[in-house]
Amino acid sequence: MTQKQLPDQALTSLSPELLRRYLDAQGWYLAGEQPRAEVWATQLADDVMDVLLPKDPRLTDYVRQLRYLFDTLALIENREPSAILRDIGLAQTDVHYVRLLPEGLASGTVWLSEGSRAVASLRDLFISATYRATTWLENQQPRPVEPGRKPNQVYEFLSRRILLGLAQPGSYVLTAEVPLNSGVPEQLPLDAQGRYGGIPLARRVSTAFYDGAAAAYMAAEHAATNPGDLSAFAEHAEQGLSANVCEALADLSSHGKVPFELRAAWANSLPMDRPAGILRFEPELIEQLQLGAEYLRDRFGRQGVSVRGFVTKMERGPTTGPGSVILLGRPEDQPTSRAMRVHVELTALDYDRVGRAHLDGQEVVVQGDLERSGNRWHLVRVQNCMVEEIRD
């Protein structure tokens, strides 16, 4: 293998500590010490190989020694020094790999429509993971059905902290990188239960991403083994599962057309006490994810939904108190869906406003949590009620 030399600047920026972590992660061990270098060794099939790791970047031969170290690693690992350098640079970064497995295509390729859908779905999964991570940190219970519009901090984190890495060989592999180091202080204090101490928000988002997918995988496996039993989706909701996660995973596979695998590589700088296994989603599991998403939406409803429509019925006891109305309309995020009758409980003030709109034939928009009870839809915990102005 012809090896390309690494630039001096890239080598001088590497600290001995980063190199130690990489060697340790690859199975090397500290075999001895010299005044200016450490001796690291690894067991090969029929011999022991050792290398020198200089202790101080200020040494005049630091770059030369590192170049020899990288040449040795490249020979043993059978890959370019630049690839090893990249892995060492990711020592402070969690990396999530999405391996698409399209049939009948050359390795390293995927249909454009399916590739673009996978990238969009990967973004949706990280939006959901960031929402759940920040919700947990605010001591709120994550929702089995997430609101359509997330807090601004979710989108800010997504746009500034998560990177789409280079595609990797082997079918078609997308990589998403989550650097743990940040210029913005985000270390969280230790609370009374001993949670959150010293763990970066980026790691919380990263684990929420993987844990949500793992929970979806286990729930789908249970449903595939026990046809018709979707209860595991509700049971795994406490572990970060939501209808949004199930839908994004199904979209990632182009709704079952492209099997895929998920794998996480945790940053060496913040080791995890549990490994991240490979999650392989075959078409039969994708089908269960779609059913599970529908099940969660039917059982837990939808939060923060705005329903637009016309009032068809109004009812209240005291003429000045709160009352209930039936709204015939559609969720604003599903404008092409079938019209539905939604029962809404309103305060006295909102009831009067809606009553005037009803007489004038005006549309109203009511925001709240959409839940299903039997055959009825209810909009509960109403947050906002607006009357659409009639425009000439």
C-alpha positions as CSV (number, residue, x, y, z in Angstrom):
1,M,0.0,0.0,0.0
2,T,1.4,3.4,-1.0
3,Q,1.0,5.7,1.9
4,K,0.6,9.5,1.6
5,Q,2.6,11.5,4.1
6,L,0.7,13.6,6.7
7,P,1.3,17.3,6.8
8,D,3.6,18.6,9.5
9,Q,0.9,21.0,10.8
10,A,-1.6,18.1,11.4
11,L,1.0,16.2,13.4
12,T,2.2,19.1,15.6
13,S,-1.4,19.7,16.6
14,L,-1.8,16.2,18.1
15,S,-1.2,15.9,21.8
16,P,0.3,12.8,23.3
17,E,-2.9,12.3,25.4
18,L,-5.0,12.0,22.3
19,L,-2.6,9.4,20.8
20,R,-2.6,7.5,24.1
21,R,-6.4,7.2,24.0
22,Y,-6.3,6.0,20.5
23,L,-3.7,3.4,21.1
24,D,-5.5,2.2,24.2
25,A,-8.8,1.9,22.3
26,Q,-7.1,-0.2,19.6
27,G,-5.8,-2.7,22.1
28,W,-2.2,-1.4,22.5
29,Y,-0.7,-1.3,26.0
30,L,2.0,0.7,27.8
31,A,5.0,-1.6,27.8
32,G,7.7,0.7,29.1
33,E,9.0,4.2,29.4
34,Q,12.1,6.1,28.2
35,P,13.2,9.6,29.3
36,R,11.6,11.2,26.2
37,A,9.1,8.6,25.0
38,E,6.7,5.9,26.0
39,V,6.9,2.4,24.6
40,W,3.5,1.0,23.4
41,A,3.1,-2.6,22.3
42,T,0.5,-4.8,20.7
43,Q,0.2,-8.6,20.1
44,L,0.2,-9.6,16.5
45,A,-0.5,-13.2,15.2
46,D,3.1,-14.3,15.6
47,D,5.0,-11.4,17.2
48,V,4.8,-8.4,19.4
49,M,5.0,-4.9,17.7
50,D,6.1,-1.9,19.7
51,V,6.2,1.9,18.8
52,L,7.5,5.0,20.5
53,L,5.2,7.7,21.6
54,P,7.1,11.0,22.3
55,K,6.0,12.6,25.6
56,D,6.5,16.3,24.7
57,P,5.3,18.1,21.5
58,R,8.2,20.5,22.0
59,L,10.8,17.9,21.1
60,T,12.7,18.7,17.9
61,D,12.0,15.2,16.5
62,Y,8.3,15.1,17.6
63,V,6.9,15.2,14.0
64,R,9.5,12.7,12.8
65,Q,8.6,10.2,15.6
66,L,4.8,10.7,15.0
67,R,5.3,10.1,11.3
68,Y,7.0,6.7,12.1
69,L,4.2,5.9,14.5
70,F,1.5,6.6,11.9
71,D,3.4,4.5,9.3
72,T,3.5,1.6,11.7
73,L,-0.2,1.9,12.5
74,A,-1.1,2.2,8.9
75,L,0.8,-1.0,8.1
76,I,-0.9,-2.9,10.9
77,E,-4.4,-1.6,10.3
78,N,-4.0,-1.8,6.5
79,R,-5.3,1.7,5.8
80,E,-4.0,5.2,5.0
81,P,-2.4,7.3,7.8
82,S,-5.0,10.0,6.9
83,A,-7.8,7.7,7.9
84,I,-6.1,7.0,11.2
85,L,-5.5,10.7,11.8
86,R,-9.2,11.4,11.2
87,D,-10.2,8.7,13.8
88,I,-7.8,10.2,16.3
89,G,-9.4,13.6,15.7
90,L,-12.7,12.1,16.5
91,A,-11.6,11.1,20.0
92,Q,-13.8,13.9,21.3
93,T,-16.7,13.2,19.0
94,D,-19.5,10.7,19.0
95,V,-20.1,9.3,15.5
96,H,-23.3,7.7,14.4
97,Y,-23.2,5.5,11.3
98,V,-26.2,4.8,9.1
99,R,-25.5,2.0,6.6
100,L,-28.1,1.8,3.9
101,L,-28.4,-1.6,2.2
102,P,-30.1,-1.0,-1.2
103,E,-30.5,-4.1,-3.4
104,G,-29.0,-4.4,-6.8
105,L,-26.7,-1.4,-6.6
106,A,-22.9,-1.1,-6.5
107,S,-21.3,-0.6,-3.1
108,G,-21.1,3.1,-2.3
109,T,-24.1,4.1,-4.2
110,V,-27.8,4.7,-3.5
111,W,-30.7,6.1,-5.5
112,L,-30.7,9.9,-5.2
113,S,-34.3,10.0,-4.0
114,E,-33.6,7.4,-1.3
115,G,-30.3,9.1,-0.3
116,S,-31.9,12.5,0.1
117,R,-34.8,11.0,2.1
118,A,-32.3,9.3,4.4
119,V,-30.5,12.6,5.1
120,A,-33.8,14.3,5.9
121,S,-34.8,11.5,8.2
122,L,-31.4,11.6,9.9
123,R,-32.1,15.3,10.6
124,D,-35.5,14.5,12.0
125,L,-34.1,11.8,14.3
126,F,-31.6,14.4,15.7
127,I,-34.4,17.0,16.1
128,S,-36.3,14.4,18.2
129,A,-33.2,13.4,20.2
130,T,-32.3,17.0,21.0
131,Y,-35.9,17.7,22.0
132,R,-35.9,14.7,24.3
133,A,-32.5,15.5,25.8
134,T,-33.4,19.1,26.6
135,T,-36.8,18.0,28.0
136,W,-35.2,15.5,30.4
137,L,-32.7,18.2,31.6
138,E,-35.6,20.5,32.3
139,N,-37.2,17.7,34.5
140,Q,-40.1,17.4,32.1
141,Q,-41.6,14.1,30.9
142,P,-40.8,13.4,27.2
143,R,-43.9,12.9,25.2
144,P,-44.8,9.8,23.3
145,V,-46.0,12.1,20.6
146,E,-43.8,15.2,20.3
147,P,-45.1,18.7,19.3
148,G,-44.7,19.7,15.7
149,R,-42.8,22.8,16.6
150,K,-39.9,22.4,19.0
151,P,-38.2,25.1,21.2
152,N,-35.7,27.3,19.4
153,Q,-32.8,25.7,21.4
154,V,-33.4,22.4,19.6
155,Y,-32.9,24.0,16.2
156,E,-30.0,26.1,17.4
157,F,-28.2,23.0,18.7
158,L,-28.9,21.1,15.5
159,S,-27.6,23.8,13.2
160,R,-24.4,24.6,15.3
161,R,-23.3,21.3,16.8
162,I,-24.2,18.3,14.6
163,L,-22.1,17.6,11.4
164,L,-22.8,15.4,8.4
165,G,-19.5,13.6,7.9
166,L,-18.0,11.9,4.8
167,A,-19.7,8.9,3.4
168,Q,-17.9,5.7,4.2
169,P,-17.3,2.6,2.0
170,G,-19.5,-0.4,2.4
171,S,-23.0,-0.2,0.8
172,Y,-23.8,3.4,1.4
173,V,-22.8,4.7,4.8
174,L,-23.8,8.2,6.2
175,T,-22.0,9.5,9.2
176,A,-23.3,12.1,11.7
177,E,-20.7,13.6,14.0
178,V,-21.6,15.1,17.4
179,P,-18.5,16.9,18.9
180,L,-18.5,16.9,22.7
181,N,-16.3,19.9,23.1
182,S,-17.9,23.3,22.7
183,G,-16.9,26.9,23.0
184,V,-20.2,27.5,24.8
185,P,-20.3,26.4,28.5
186,E,-22.8,23.6,28.9
187,Q,-21.6,21.5,31.7
188,L,-24.5,20.8,33.9
189,P,-24.5,20.9,37.7
190,L,-25.1,17.8,39.9
191,D,-28.7,17.7,41.2
192,A,-30.0,16.1,44.3
193,Q,-30.4,12.7,42.6
194,G,-26.8,12.8,41.3
195,R,-27.9,13.2,37.7
196,Y,-26.4,15.3,34.9
197,G,-23.1,15.9,36.7
198,G,-20.4,17.1,34.3
199,I,-21.9,15.5,31.2
200,P,-22.0,17.7,28.1
201,L,-25.4,18.3,26.5
202,A,-23.9,17.0,23.2
203,R,-23.4,13.5,24.8
204,R,-27.0,13.6,26.1
205,V,-28.3,14.3,22.6
206,S,-26.1,11.6,21.2
207,T,-27.3,8.9,23.7
208,A,-30.9,10.1,23.2
209,F,-30.4,9.5,19.5
210,Y,-29.2,5.9,19.9
211,D,-31.4,5.0,22.9
212,G,-34.5,6.2,21.0
213,A,-33.6,4.0,18.0
214,A,-32.8,1.0,20.2
215,A,-36.1,1.3,22.0
216,A,-37.9,1.4,18.6
217,Y,-36.0,-1.6,17.5
218,M,-36.9,-3.6,20.6
219,A,-40.6,-2.6,20.4
220,A,-40.7,-3.5,16.7
221,E,-39.1,-6.9,17.4
222,H,-41.7,-7.6,20.1
223,A,-44.5,-6.7,17.7
224,A,-43.1,-8.8,14.9
225,T,-42.8,-11.8,17.2
226,N,-46.3,-11.2,18.7
227,P,-48.5,-10.1,15.8
228,G,-51.1,-7.5,16.8
229,D,-49.5,-6.7,20.1
230,L,-48.1,-3.1,20.0
231,S,-48.1,-2.6,23.7
232,A,-44.2,-2.6,23.8
233,F,-44.2,0.8,22.0
234,A,-46.0,2.4,25.0
235,E,-43.8,0.5,27.4
236,H,-40.6,1.8,25.7
237,A,-41.9,5.4,25.6
238,E,-40.1,6.1,29.0
239,Q,-36.8,5.1,27.3
240,G,-37.1,7.8,24.7
241,L,-39.4,6.2,22.2
242,S,-42.0,8.4,20.4
243,A,-44.1,8.2,17.3
244,N,-41.7,10.8,15.8
245,V,-38.8,8.4,16.2
246,C,-40.7,5.5,14.6
247,E,-41.8,7.7,11.7
248,A,-38.3,9.0,11.1
249,L,-36.8,5.5,11.1
250,A,-39.5,4.3,8.7
251,D,-38.7,7.3,6.4
252,L,-35.0,6.5,6.6
253,S,-35.7,3.2,5.0
254,S,-38.0,4.7,2.3
255,H,-40.9,2.9,4.1
256,G,-39.3,-0.5,4.0
257,K,-37.7,-0.4,0.6
258,V,-34.1,0.0,1.9
259,P,-33.0,-2.0,4.9
260,F,-30.4,-0.2,7.1
261,E,-28.2,-0.5,10.1
262,L,-27.4,2.0,12.9
263,R,-24.2,2.0,14.9
264,A,-22.7,4.4,17.4
265,A,-19.0,5.0,18.2
266,W,-18.6,6.9,21.4
267,A,-15.9,9.5,21.9
268,N,-12.8,8.1,23.7
269,S,-12.6,11.2,25.7
270,L,-15.8,10.3,27.5
271,P,-16.1,6.5,27.6
272,M,-19.5,4.8,28.0
273,D,-20.0,2.0,30.4
274,R,-22.1,0.1,27.8
275,P,-21.4,-0.8,24.2
276,A,-23.6,0.4,21.3
277,G,-24.5,-2.6,19.3
278,I,-25.5,-2.6,15.6
279,L,-29.3,-2.1,15.1
280,R,-30.4,-3.7,11.8
281,F,-33.8,-2.7,10.5
282,E,-35.3,-5.1,8.0
283,P,-38.6,-4.5,6.1
284,E,-40.7,-6.5,8.6
285,L,-39.4,-4.3,11.5
286,I,-40.1,-1.1,9.4
287,E,-43.7,-2.3,9.0
288,Q,-44.1,-2.6,12.7
289,L,-42.5,0.8,13.3
290,Q,-45.2,2.3,11.1
291,L,-47.9,0.5,13.0
292,G,-46.3,1.5,16.3
293,A,-46.3,5.2,15.3
294,E,-50.0,5.0,14.5
295,Y,-50.6,3.2,17.8
296,L,-48.8,5.9,19.8
297,R,-50.6,8.7,18.0
298,D,-54.0,7.1,18.6
299,R,-53.3,6.3,22.2
300,F,-51.5,9.4,23.3
301,G,-52.7,11.9,20.8
302,R,-50.7,14.8,19.6
303,Q,-49.4,17.8,21.6
304,G,-49.3,21.4,20.6
305,V,-51.6,20.9,17.6
306,S,-53.4,23.7,15.9
307,V,-56.8,22.7,14.5
308,R,-58.4,25.0,11.9
309,G,-62.1,24.7,11.0
310,F,-65.7,25.9,11.5
311,V,-67.8,25.5,14.6
312,T,-70.8,23.1,14.0
313,K,-72.2,22.9,17.5
314,M,-72.0,24.9,20.8
315,E,-73.2,24.0,24.2
316,R,-72.9,25.3,27.8
317,G,-74.9,25.4,31.0
318,P,-74.8,28.9,32.6
319,T,-75.1,31.5,29.9
320,T,-71.9,33.3,31.1
321,G,-69.7,30.3,31.9
322,P,-67.3,28.0,30.0
323,G,-68.7,25.7,27.4
324,S,-68.0,23.0,24.8
325,V,-68.0,23.2,21.0
326,I,-67.5,20.8,18.1
327,L,-65.1,22.0,15.5
328,L,-65.1,20.5,12.0
329,G,-61.6,21.0,10.6
330,R,-58.1,19.7,10.1
331,P,-54.8,19.9,11.9
332,E,-52.8,22.7,10.3
333,D,-49.8,20.5,9.8
334,Q,-52.0,18.0,7.8
335,P,-54.0,20.4,5.5
336,T,-54.8,17.6,3.1
337,S,-56.1,15.1,5.6
338,R,-59.8,14.2,6.0
339,A,-61.9,16.6,8.0
340,M,-62.5,15.5,11.5
341,R,-65.0,16.5,14.3
342,V,-63.1,17.7,17.4
343,H,-64.7,18.3,20.8
344,V,-63.2,21.3,22.5
345,E,-63.7,22.7,26.1
346,L,-63.4,26.5,26.1
347,T,-63.2,29.2,28.8
348,A,-66.1,31.6,29.0
349,L,-64.1,34.3,27.2
350,D,-63.0,32.0,24.3
351,Y,-66.5,30.5,24.1
352,D,-68.0,34.0,23.5
353,R,-65.4,34.8,20.9
354,V,-66.0,31.5,19.1
355,G,-69.7,32.1,19.3
356,R,-69.4,35.4,17.4
357,A,-67.2,33.7,14.8
358,H,-69.8,31.0,14.4
359,L,-72.5,33.5,13.7
360,D,-70.3,35.4,11.2
361,G,-69.2,32.2,9.4
362,Q,-65.6,32.7,10.3
363,E,-62.9,30.0,10.7
364,V,-61.3,29.5,14.1
365,V,-57.9,28.1,15.0
366,V,-57.6,26.3,18.4
367,Q,-54.3,25.0,19.7
368,G,-54.0,22.3,22.3
369,D,-53.3,18.5,22.8
370,L,-55.3,16.3,20.4
371,E,-56.4,13.1,22.1
372,R,-58.7,10.2,21.1
373,S,-61.3,8.6,23.3
374,G,-63.2,5.8,21.7
375,N,-64.4,7.2,18.4
376,R,-64.1,10.8,19.4
377,W,-61.3,13.3,19.1
378,H,-60.8,15.9,21.9
379,L,-58.6,19.0,21.9
380,V,-57.6,19.3,25.6
381,R,-55.4,21.7,27.5
382,V,-56.2,24.5,25.1
383,Q,-53.3,27.0,24.9
384,N,-54.7,29.4,22.3
385,C,-57.9,30.3,20.5
386,M,-57.9,32.6,17.5
387,V,-60.6,33.8,15.0
388,E,-59.5,34.1,11.4
389,E,-60.3,37.6,10.0
390,I,-62.4,37.6,6.9
391,R,-60.4,39.1,4.0
392,D,-62.1,40.7,1.0
